[in-house]
């Protein structure tokens, strides 16, 4: 896979995150999107030893440095 593919995947994941979490269903949905992002990151890391997991998750909107 190329960097362009990683960027496209991250953008697609980020687009599905709720902007705000105001209810239990919103929180559950966000958790599901985050879990999916982590699962995809696992597969990408196996495919590419130079894969930057934290950078990908940050681009997905599910990881914040220093948090």
RASUL-V490905 format. One record per backbone hydrogen bond with DSSP energy under -1.0 kcal/mol. NH is the residue of the N-H (numbers start at 1). CO is the residue of the C=O. If there is no record, write none. Layout:
BEGIN
nh/co
NH/CO
NH/CO
END
This chain:
BEGIN
nh/co
6/2
7/3
8/4
9/5
10/6
11/7
12/8
13/9
14/10
15/11
16/13
17/14
27/23
28/24
29/25
30/26
31/27
32/28
33/29
34/30
35/31
36/32
37/33
38/34
39/35
40/36
41/37
42/38
43/39
44/40
45/41
46/42
47/43
48/44
51/48
53/51
56/52
57/53
58/54
59/55
60/56
62/57
67/64
END
